[in-house]
Amino acid sequence: MIATRPSVLTDRTRVYVATSDPVSRAGIASQLRSHHGLDMVEERQVDADVVALVVADQMDEETAQAIRALKRRGVERVVLIVTRVDDTGLLSALEAGARGVLRRNQATPENLFEAIRAAAGGEGALSPDLLGRLLDQVGDRPVITVVVVCSGERSRIGAADDLDVVVVTQCSSPLGVVGAR
């Protein structure tokens, strides 16, 4: 996992493990027990402040439904822990609403904690190889370019390299979009 900040949570973070397998739930809870600042919660305690860990064998429709069900309940911070994930599954997980994807064989206490910390902070968490695979997929998509007028000056704000993600800087007085391609 890539750490951009120290692995410290300033407040207690509530964590819910969503899995149909009680052994996986107990294993994840055991892995996280040594990290202070984490409180494991039951399904009845799930709300918008929870970081949910969805544990599955693979990213399939059932797993996507589990992620979307959490999103409908207001949970915005979901991390998928999966045994197998192909390129389609990786993209499907992110489209369903996962903020991070971690392979089960990489689910060490440190990596789990880092993924939870990232999700709690509104960030994403992907291992470098999954990030590379995601960038390969996204790189094949068309580039979006937007021109924004800010307080009488034109500034071209475009996509970062070959990605279809628009990078927008702060504009104190947006007057409108001149054009998009």
Contacts in CASP RR format, 6 or more apart in sequence:
PFRMAT RR
TARGET T0000
AUTHOR 0000-0000-0000
METHOD contacts of the structure
MODEL  1
MIATRPSVLTDRTRVYVATSDPVSRAGIASQLRSHHGLDMVEERQVDADV
VALVVADQMDEETAQAIRALKRRGVERVVLIVTRVDDTGLLSALEAGARG
VLRRNQATPENLFEAIRAAAGGEGALSPDLLGRLLDQVGDRPVITVVVVC
SGERSRIGAADDLDVVVVTQCSSPLGVVGAR
1 102 0 8 1.000
1 106 0 8 1.000
1 110 0 8 1.000
1 111 0 8 1.000
1 114 0 8 1.000
1 115 0 8 1.000
1 118 0 8 1.000
1 125 0 8 1.000
1 127 0 8 1.000
2 128 0 8 1.000
2 131 0 8 1.000
3 114 0 8 1.000
4 123 0 8 1.000
5 117 0 8 1.000
7 110 0 8 1.000
7 113 0 8 1.000
7 114 0 8 1.000
7 117 0 8 1.000
8 117 0 8 1.000
9 37 0 8 1.000
9 38 0 8 1.000
9 117 0 8 1.000
9 120 0 8 1.000
11 37 0 8 1.000
12 37 0 8 1.000
12 38 0 8 1.000
12 39 0 8 1.000
13 37 0 8 1.000
13 38 0 8 1.000
13 39 0 8 1.000
13 51 0 8 1.000
13 116 0 8 1.000
13 117 0 8 1.000
13 120 0 8 1.000
14 38 0 8 1.000
14 39 0 8 1.000
14 40 0 8 1.000
14 41 0 8 1.000
14 45 0 8 1.000
14 49 0 8 1.000
14 50 0 8 1.000
14 51 0 8 1.000
15 32 0 8 1.000
15 38 0 8 1.000
15 39 0 8 1.000
15 40 0 8 1.000
15 41 0 8 1.000
15 50 0 8 1.000
15 51 0 8 1.000
15 52 0 8 1.000
15 53 0 8 1.000
15 116 0 8 1.000
16 40 0 8 1.000
16 41 0 8 1.000
16 42 0 8 1.000
16 43 0 8 1.000
16 45 0 8 1.000
16 46 0 8 1.000
16 50 0 8 1.000
16 51 0 8 1.000
16 52 0 8 1.000
16 53 0 8 1.000
16 75 0 8 1.000
17 24 0 8 1.000
17 25 0 8 1.000
17 28 0 8 1.000
17 29 0 8 1.000
17 40 0 8 1.000
17 52 0 8 1.000
17 53 0 8 1.000
17 55 0 8 1.000
18 43 0 8 1.000
18 52 0 8 1.000
18 53 0 8 1.000
18 54 0 8 1.000
18 55 0 8 1.000
18 66 0 8 1.000
18 70 0 8 1.000
19 25 0 8 1.000
19 28 0 8 1.000
19 54 0 8 1.000
19 55 0 8 1.000
19 56 0 8 1.000
21 55 0 8 1.000
24 55 0 8 1.000
25 55 0 8 1.000
28 53 0 8 1.000
28 55 0 8 1.000
28 81 0 8 1.000
28 107 0 8 1.000
28 112 0 8 1.000
29 40 0 8 1.000
31 107 0 8 1.000
31 108 0 8 1.000
31 109 0 8 1.000
31 112 0 8 1.000
32 38 0 8 1.000
32 40 0 8 1.000
32 109 0 8 1.000
32 112 0 8 1.000
32 113 0 8 1.000
32 116 0 8 1.000
34 109 0 8 1.000
35 109 0 8 1.000
35 113 0 8 1.000
38 113 0 8 1.000
38 116 0 8 1.000
41 50 0 8 1.000
46 52 0 8 1.000
46 70 0 8 1.000
46 73 0 8 1.000
46 75 0 8 1.000
47 73 0 8 1.000
47 74 0 8 1.000
47 75 0 8 1.000
48 74 0 8 1.000
48 75 0 8 1.000
48 76 0 8 1.000
50 75 0 8 1.000
50 77 0 8 1.000
51 77 0 8 1.000
51 78 0 8 1.000
51 79 0 8 1.000
51 116 0 8 1.000
51 119 0 8 1.000
51 120 0 8 1.000
52 70 0 8 1.000
52 75 0 8 1.000
52 77 0 8 1.000
52 78 0 8 1.000
52 79 0 8 1.000
53 78 0 8 1.000
53 79 0 8 1.000
53 81 0 8 1.000
53 112 0 8 1.000
53 115 0 8 1.000
53 116 0 8 1.000
54 63 0 8 1.000
54 66 0 8 1.000
54 67 0 8 1.000
54 70 0 8 1.000
54 78 0 8 1.000
54 79 0 8 1.000
54 80 0 8 1.000
54 81 0 8 1.000
54 98 0 8 1.000
55 81 0 8 1.000
55 82 0 8 1.000
55 104 0 8 1.000
56 62 0 8 1.000
56 63 0 8 1.000
56 66 0 8 1.000
56 80 0 8 1.000
56 81 0 8 1.000
56 82 0 8 1.000
56 83 0 8 1.000
57 82 0 8 1.000
57 83 0 8 1.000
57 84 0 8 1.000
58 82 0 8 1.000
58 83 0 8 1.000
58 84 0 8 1.000
58 85 0 8 1.000
58 89 0 8 1.000
59 80 0 8 1.000
59 82 0 8 1.000
59 84 0 8 1.000
59 85 0 8 1.000
59 86 0 8 1.000
59 89 0 8 1.000
59 90 0 8 1.000
59 92 0 8 1.000
59 93 0 8 1.000
59 101 0 8 1.000
63 80 0 8 1.000
63 82 0 8 1.000
63 93 0 8 1.000
63 96 0 8 1.000
64 92 0 8 1.000
64 93 0 8 1.000
64 96 0 8 1.000
67 78 0 8 1.000
67 80 0 8 1.000
67 93 0 8 1.000
67 96 0 8 1.000
67 97 0 8 1.000
67 98 0 8 1.000
68 96 0 8 1.000
68 97 0 8 1.000
70 78 0 8 1.000
71 78 0 8 1.000
71 96 0 8 1.000
71 97 0 8 1.000
76 99 0 8 1.000
76 122 0 8 1.000
77 99 0 8 1.000
77 119 0 8 1.000
77 120 0 8 1.000
77 121 0 8 1.000
77 122 0 8 1.000
78 97 0 8 1.000
78 98 0 8 1.000
78 99 0 8 1.000
78 100 0 8 1.000
78 119 0 8 1.000
79 98 0 8 1.000
79 99 0 8 1.000
79 100 0 8 1.000
79 101 0 8 1.000
79 102 0 8 1.000
79 115 0 8 1.000
79 116 0 8 1.000
79 119 0 8 1.000
79 125 0 8 1.000
80 93 0 8 1.000
80 98 0 8 1.000
80 100 0 8 1.000
80 101 0 8 1.000
80 102 0 8 1.000
81 102 0 8 1.000
81 103 0 8 1.000
81 104 0 8 1.000
81 107 0 8 1.000
81 112 0 8 1.000
82 93 0 8 1.000
82 101 0 8 1.000
82 102 0 8 1.000
82 103 0 8 1.000
82 104 0 8 1.000
83 103 0 8 1.000
83 104 0 8 1.000
83 105 0 8 1.000
85 93 0 8 1.000
85 101 0 8 1.000
85 103 0 8 1.000
85 130 0 8 1.000
87 133 0 8 1.000
87 136 0 8 1.000
87 137 0 8 1.000
90 101 0 8 1.000
90 130 0 8 1.000
90 133 0 8 1.000
90 134 0 8 1.000
90 137 0 8 1.000
91 134 0 8 1.000
91 137 0 8 1.000
93 100 0 8 1.000
93 101 0 8 1.000
94 100 0 8 1.000
94 101 0 8 1.000
94 134 0 8 1.000
99 118 0 8 1.000
99 119 0 8 1.000
99 122 0 8 1.000
99 123 0 8 1.000
99 124 0 8 1.000
99 125 0 8 1.000
100 115 0 8 1.000
100 118 0 8 1.000
100 119 0 8 1.000
100 124 0 8 1.000
100 125 0 8 1.000
100 126 0 8 1.000
101 125 0 8 1.000
101 126 0 8 1.000
101 127 0 8 1.000
101 130 0 8 1.000
102 111 0 8 1.000
102 112 0 8 1.000
102 115 0 8 1.000
102 125 0 8 1.000
102 127 0 8 1.000
103 127 0 8 1.000
103 130 0 8 1.000
106 127 0 8 1.000
114 125 0 8 1.000
115 125 0 8 1.000
118 124 0 8 1.000
118 125 0 8 1.000
119 125 0 8 1.000
126 134 0 8 1.000
135 163 0 8 1.000
138 163 0 8 1.000
138 164 0 8 1.000
138 165 0 8 1.000
139 162 0 8 1.000
139 163 0 8 1.000
139 164 0 8 1.000
141 163 0 8 1.000
141 164 0 8 1.000
142 164 0 8 1.000
143 158 0 8 1.000
143 159 0 8 1.000
143 162 0 8 1.000
143 163 0 8 1.000
143 164 0 8 1.000
144 158 0 8 1.000
144 159 0 8 1.000
144 164 0 8 1.000
144 165 0 8 1.000
144 166 0 8 1.000
144 180 0 8 1.000
144 181 0 8 1.000
145 156 0 8 1.000
145 158 0 8 1.000
145 159 0 8 1.000
145 180 0 8 1.000
145 181 0 8 1.000
146 157 0 8 1.000
146 158 0 8 1.000
146 166 0 8 1.000
146 168 0 8 1.000
146 177 0 8 1.000
146 179 0 8 1.000
146 180 0 8 1.000
147 154 0 8 1.000
147 155 0 8 1.000
147 156 0 8 1.000
147 157 0 8 1.000
147 177 0 8 1.000
147 178 0 8 1.000
147 179 0 8 1.000
147 180 0 8 1.000
148 154 0 8 1.000
148 155 0 8 1.000
148 157 0 8 1.000
148 168 0 8 1.000
148 171 0 8 1.000
148 174 0 8 1.000
148 176 0 8 1.000
148 177 0 8 1.000
148 178 0 8 1.000
149 155 0 8 1.000
149 174 0 8 1.000
149 175 0 8 1.000
149 176 0 8 1.000
149 177 0 8 1.000
149 178 0 8 1.000
150 171 0 8 1.000
150 172 0 8 1.000
150 173 0 8 1.000
150 174 0 8 1.000
150 175 0 8 1.000
151 172 0 8 1.000
151 173 0 8 1.000
151 175 0 8 1.000
152 175 0 8 1.000
154 178 0 8 1.000
155 169 0 8 1.000
155 171 0 8 1.000
157 166 0 8 1.000
157 167 0 8 1.000
157 168 0 8 1.000
157 169 0 8 1.000
158 166 0 8 1.000
158 167 0 8 1.000
159 165 0 8 1.000
159 166 0 8 1.000
159 167 0 8 1.000
160 167 0 8 1.000
END
